[in-house]
Amino acid sequence: MKKDVLVSISGLQYEIDKEEAVEVISVGEYYNRNGKHYAIYEEILEDMDGLTNCTIKISDKQIDIIKRGASNVHMIFEENKKNTTYYQTPYGELQVGIYTTQIKVTEEEDKITADINYGLDINYSFISDCRIQLKISSKKQR
């Protein structure tokens, strides 16, 4: 895969009587170190000043999403495991629990796709079942 990539993160939260979809697409950089895939990109959050620097790390059995800047969090997704972290936002800090039920990573020549299914709780209260799809793909040459 080339160094210059497009990073797409799309997700769904399943709540009673509705599904909420979110998608972020950004330009970033990709590299592979010690058998782990990394994508680094910047995210601009609605209604907030400043940028958030983001890193996605994909290894055999774990996916990390790390955000630093306007908001701070290190989310760890490990199949059949619950991980707890603190999500720091300009409005305050939340304790977030992530129970990952399934991770599926597909590698192609110029694209890596990861599908993650997980349950989300905030401050020990279950919020919803969620799904994220991460796509890291080489930018097209013009």
N, C-alpha and C positions, 0 to 999 in steps of 0.2 A: 504494500500500500504506500502511496505517496505521503509526504510530510504534510502538505496542505489538504485539509479535509473539510467536509461539511458535517456538522454534528446535529442530529435531529433527536429530540426527546419528546415522545408523545405519551400521554397517560390518560387513564380513565379511573375515576373514583365511582364505585357502585354504592349508591345510597338508596334508601327506600323511595320508590317511584321515580327515580331519576338517575341519569349517568352524566357526570361532568367531565368533559374532555379538555385537555390542555396540550398545547404543542409549542415547543421552542426550537427554532432552527438558527444555527450560528456557524460562523467560519471559525476553524480552529486548526490546531496542529496535532499530528499523530506521531507516536513513536512506540517501538517495541523494545522493552528492556527486560532481560532475564525471563523471557517467555510470557511477560505480562504486556497487555495492550494499554496504552495511555492516550487519552484525548484531552487537550487543554483548550479552553475557550472562555470567552467573556459573555456575561449575561446582563442585560439591562432589565431591571424590574420595574413594572408599572407603579406609578405613584411613589417612587423612591428615587432619591438622588444617589448618584454613584454607580459604579460597576461592581459586579460580583465575578471574581475569578473562579472558574470551575475546572475540576479535574475529574475525569472518569477513569477508573482503573479496573480492567477486566482480567481476572486470572481464572484458573481452572474451576474453582468452586466458590468464588466470591467476586462480587462487584461492589466497588466503593464509588460513591459520588461525594466529592468534597467541594464545598463552596466557602469562599473567603471574600469579605468585602462588605457590601450593604447588608448582607445576611451571612451567617456563619453556621455551617453544619457539616458533619461527617457521617453520612448514612452508609451502613454496611449491610449488604444483602447476602446472606448465606442460606442455602436451601435447608428447610426444616429446622431453622434456628431463629430465635428472637434476639434482636440487638436493640439496645436502648441508647439514645443520644440526646443531646440538647441542641435545639434549633434556636439560634440567637437572631432575633429580628429587631428592627428599629422600635418595635412596639413592645418588646419584652422577650423573655426566654420561655420556650416550651420544651417539655420533656416528651420525646417522640419514641414510640416503640414500633419496631418493624419486624413482623413475623413473615419470613419469606417461605412460600409454599412451593415455588417452582422457579428455576432459572434455566433458560435455554439459550445458548450462544451458538451462532452460525457464522463461520468464517469463510469468506470468498476472497478472490484475488484483490479486489479493490473495495471491499465492503465487509464490515463486521456488524452483525445484528444481535442484540440481546433482548430477550423477552423475560420480564420479571413479574411474577404474581405474588402479592403480599397483602397482609392485613396491617392496618395502621391504627395505632392508638395514640392519643395525646393526653398527657397527664393522667395516665392509667385508665382512660375512658376509650372504648373502642369507637372509632370514627367510621371506617368503611373498609371494604375489600378494594384493592387497587391493582392496576396493571400498568406497567411502564414498558415502552419499547424504545430502545436506544439504537440509533443507526449512525455509524461512522463510515463515511464513504469518501473516496478520493474526489477532489474537485475535478470537473471536466476540463480538459485542455481546449483552448480556443485557437 
